[in-house]
Amino acid sequence: MNDEARDKRIHVRVTFPITKKGPYEGEVAPETTVGTVLVEAIHHFEVQNDSQFTYVLAHDGKEAADDLTIGSVAGDAHEIKFTLVKKITQG
């Protein structure tokens, strides 16, 4: 990766309030999707979707769609913070 591509990377931080584990942090390209970061965060926090619960990322209190890019959510910012949210699956 060249220096220019590295400079454009966005620092991502995901917190999960109901765990004692520290936040997930990483550096991603702006074209990385929210869904990709969600998969990494789920792995980091050692949780998984099941028939009762699903996990989503929220930014500024709103659920972020998996197909959004990190760059589109972050805008001009060089870092972005998400919260991993455990949702009850409607049955």
N, C-alpha and C positions, 0 to 999 in steps of 0.2 A: 504494500500500500504506500502510495507516495504521500508527501507531507500535505499536499493540498487536500487529498481525500481524508486524511486524518484530521485536519483542521475543521472539516465540515461535519465531523461526527458529533452526535448529540449525546450528552450524558443523561442516562435514564436511571431514575431511582424509584423503586416500588416498595411501599410499606404495606404491612399486613397487620393491622392493630390487634388481632386475636392470637398472635404468636409471640413467643419470647425470642425468636430468631431475628437477627438483624435484617435490615432491608436488602433487597436485591439491587445491585448496581451494575451498570454496564455502559459501554460506549457503542452506539449503533449508528449506522448510516441513515441519513434522512429518509431514504426510501424504504427502510425497514417498516413492516406493518405492526400495528398495535397487537395483532394476534400472535406475531412472532415473539414479542416481548412478554405477552401473557403466558405463552408456553414456557419460556425461560423462568418466569416468576413462579409459576405453579411448581416447576421442578425444584427451584431453590427452596420454596417453603414446604415442599414434600406433602402437597395436597393433590387431590384429583377430583374431577367432576364425577358424579355418580347419579343415581336415580333421584336423590333427594336434593342435591345441591349442585350448582354450577358456579364457576368463578369468572369474574369479569374485571377489567381495569376501569377505574374511574379517574377522571382528570377534572379538577375544579368542581367536584361534586356531581359530575354527569358521567354516565357510562360512555366509554369510548368504543366505537365500533371496531371490530377486529380488522376490517379492511382499510381503515384509515392509515396513512403513513405517519410515522413519528414526526417527520418534518412538517406535515400539514397541521398537526396538533400543536407542535412547539412554536411554529411561526418563526420569528427571528431569534428566539431564545436558543442558547447553547446547552441548556439542560431542561429537563422536564420531570415532573414528579407525578406518579400515579399511586393510587391505593388499590390493593387487591380486595375485591368485595365478594363475599360469599352470599350467593342468592339462593333462595329456596325455589326449587323447581315446582311449578304448578302441575298438579297431577289430577 
